[in-house]
């Protein structure tokens, strides 16, 4: 049996599919199988796949177009490897991707899954940006309370973990966010701080075509995760929650506009910290440092520099100051 099973769902992906498959064939780590499932494509995706003679490539078809979540779960059932890697039909894996991820998971036996950093490319493979996320488990856990800190097509997951936690149809267009949250509640997670994927951004990305439904599903997950630590946020608190994260990361104008409710944001962060003291879900110092770094971002965005150093939720502790500084350094690298 191969060490890695690679899941590659395909739907009308002929423009970039061969490039994606070639990047798998070109891996320095060669003990893999590629599970390609055609989800009712109407273009020539099928002919592209069947043209390959590599016996590590296994091709399947859905009888009708059944959607990404159905296709991913079907693929999980077809995997025989110890690890399951994700790949999308319009992305490109760096040659060392599998080798680096296998090494990471073998050396960190308690870690359930790992992603990587990614370069954003356009239709012509020009690099137009980068995706950098947290790498430490304690910060990834906290980050999931706000947003997705993983690049989905860069993920490699232990098979037994994915079999126990499959994709959920109730979170359409945010099914990965839901899955990572459920896995992270029980397991250690990680990211490799290396650019091992080229993530193609174009007008047919899910985030572009289904942005409203995706945002609704994300908010549903955020509410669930807050409830898990004992909070039941109202609409104002959800807005504050979004602002604290999206002043830096979001493309949504409504959460990057003028903001002045610093007193309310201070109260909301205090509620999160107090709820965590009871639930013990997150590392306490890491949570405070994470929230403080986001507080600083909001202050800078709104030119309220005097407020940076005096949030009531942050105690005077050198260890927290150091952790907060590390978070600010991390955020500076994302730009």
Secondary structure, 3 states (H helix, E strand, C coil): CCCEEEEEEECCCCCCHHHHHHHHHCCCCCCEEEEEEECCCCCCHHHHHHCCCCCCEEEEECCCCCCHHHHHHHHHHHCCCCEEEEEECCCEECCCHHHHHHHHHHHCCCEEEEEEEEEEECCCCCEEEEECCCCCHHHHHHHCCCCCCCCHHHCEEEHHHHHHCCCCHHHCCCHHHHHHHHHHHHCEEEEEEEEEEEEECCCCCHHHHCHHHHHHHHHHHHHHHHHHCCCCCCHHHHHHHHHHHHHHHCCCHHHCCCCCCHHHHHHHHHHHHHHHHHHCCCCHHHHHHHHHHHHHHHHHHCCCHHHCCCCCCCCCCHHHHHHHHHHHHHHHHHC
